[in-house]
Amino acid sequence: MGIGQQIWLIEGEIDLTLGDETYRLATGDCLSMRLDQPILFRNPSEQPARYVVALATDETRAGLGYTQR
């Protein structure tokens, strides 16, 4: 089972390092990724940063009360 993650920046900015790649996220930006590498979050400023993290699995929805048609 794989796990995915999405980051949505509500306010401020963050540097997100995923493996060897670094992304600069600013207010309103969204980044989707697989959770198969080390992740580092860093706020490059003294201003607050607020963000939402959403996780999802690759599991089929059939076992979660959903039916596929």
C-alpha positions as CSV (number, residue, x, y, z in Angstrom):
1,M,0.0,0.0,0.0
2,G,1.4,3.4,-1.0
3,I,0.7,6.7,0.8
4,G,0.4,10.1,-0.9
5,Q,0.5,13.5,0.7
6,Q,-0.7,16.9,-0.4
7,I,0.5,20.2,1.1
8,W,-1.6,23.3,0.7
9,L,0.0,26.5,2.0
10,I,-2.6,28.8,3.6
11,E,-0.3,31.6,4.7
12,G,3.4,32.4,4.5
13,E,6.1,30.4,2.8
14,I,7.9,27.1,3.4
15,D,10.8,25.3,1.8
16,L,9.9,21.6,1.4
17,T,12.7,19.2,0.7
18,L,11.7,15.8,-0.8
19,G,14.7,13.6,-1.2
20,D,17.2,15.7,-3.2
21,E,14.6,18.2,-4.5
22,T,13.7,21.4,-2.7
23,Y,10.5,23.3,-3.5
24,R,9.6,26.9,-2.3
25,L,5.9,27.1,-1.5
26,A,4.1,30.4,-1.0
27,T,0.5,31.3,0.0
28,G,-2.0,29.4,-2.2
29,D,0.6,26.8,-3.5
30,C,-0.2,23.1,-3.4
31,L,2.3,20.2,-3.8
32,S,1.4,16.5,-4.1
33,M,3.9,13.8,-3.5
34,R,4.4,10.1,-2.6
35,L,5.7,9.4,0.9
36,D,8.6,7.3,-0.2
37,Q,11.5,9.7,0.5
38,P,12.7,11.7,3.5
39,I,10.7,15.0,3.8
40,L,11.9,18.2,5.5
41,F,9.8,21.3,6.2
42,R,11.5,24.6,6.8
43,N,10.2,28.1,7.2
44,P,12.8,30.4,5.6
45,S,11.4,33.6,7.3
46,E,10.4,34.8,10.7
47,Q,6.8,35.1,9.6
48,P,4.3,32.4,10.5
49,A,3.5,29.7,7.9
50,R,0.2,27.8,8.0
51,Y,-0.5,24.8,5.9
52,V,-2.9,21.8,5.5
53,V,-1.5,18.3,5.1
54,A,-3.8,15.7,3.6
55,L,-2.9,12.0,3.4
56,A,-4.3,9.3,1.1
57,T,-3.6,5.6,0.5
58,D,-3.7,3.5,-2.6
59,E,-6.1,1.0,-0.9
60,T,-9.2,0.2,-2.8
61,R,-12.3,1.9,-1.6
62,A,-14.4,-1.3,-1.6
63,G,-13.2,-2.0,1.9
64,L,-14.2,1.4,3.1
65,G,-17.9,1.3,2.4
66,Y,-17.7,2.5,-1.2
67,T,-18.8,0.5,-4.2
68,Q,-17.4,0.8,-7.6
69,R,-19.7,0.7,-10.7
